[in-house]
């Protein structure tokens, strides 16, 4: 269900302090989302492509993920240039493509790809549990992290239970179609999933109590900032400043 | 035996699930130090309920509970008891909730106030003892059924309990894993209670077997006589049984 295709490797990006990656992923994406000038957007895109290359990820999988996102963006391109008011760039029969519409779609495409690549480089380059622990060290509320890690741990079990139920319906000749019987069966399956999930939650809580759980999680991981962290952090800081200058200064 | 050796003493326990017939009635159980007790009985006879009452996960409506010579009433007392009694759950997926094996095994020791270094040390030693070295960074949900059971046992043993409660430890295990579990249990110095339907397993791991019936535990040995179905690779060839 969740395969952490990029989580383990030994690249520069993978060796970075996870806290640093989280912080920069957040600031960088917010900044890119706010930018409008193409200079800034292209600069941001170039930097993230460099980050992806630095992380030495499997390019096929990266490309596949980008393709998925751009599949959605494709629909955006279908409608926005056609429906946006403004001076037309060119006409195609009765359809007129407006200039502001095309520009907006361009910006949107650039921003989305930049942010997705940024998240791939920074957030998927660590195992999910490291992400959880790192968020903990960034003082995110323990309850949220608890939810996050538990969801991650048990989503597979829930999937298994769903498959078990679906299989048991199937071997008894259940053939989904558009009728009340099908809806009812699915409703039963989903209801059963909820009941089982809540019962399991209780059992897991019991298991935790038995092992002395008092409402606090301890993490075994420790992260230290290395010279590498400081230098990459410095470079990223310069980059972000560069984007801000390109976007908001009147010089260019 | 000396009364000081009495580890668990349940006296006249009464328990019923909401809107159901009482599952434990005048229930008594005594476990002495070094004792290895097997419990068997029909499904729904209340075997697991006993364990949950001992751990304080369920609250008996009446009766006395004495652990290590001390009467126990409140949740706070149970917190202390849980460090001394380790419960192995029926379903390992309930027991293993941390992402990695090492984190899961270290969860107990950390809760007991051990430092990170100590907790990691204890966990590694426990894993090694169970033949699970090299499992530290494995992801818990990706383990096989047998591995999950052994890691669950490691998480319990890492808390260094005086008593173990094992709830159907052999369910879903193949013969080889079952065999290594029997070996492991034989090497332990803890007292334990095992719930199981597997007579062969119980007879090899426990010194006495009790039957759970009608809300009570019978130490009677009469029920030992039972029919035994089996199969082996001799197939239809004539062969002898010893």
Interface residues (C-beta under 8 A of the other chain):
Chain A: X127 X128 X129 X132 X149 X150 X152 X153 X154 X156 X157 X200 X203 X204 X206 X207 X208 X209 X210 X211 X212 X213 X214 X216 X218 X220 X222
Chain B: X52 X55 X56 X57 X79 X82 X83 X86 X87 X89 X91 X93 X94 X95 X97 X98 X99 X100 X102 X103 X106 X107 X108 X110 X111 X112 X116 X119 X120 X140 X141 X155 X156 X159
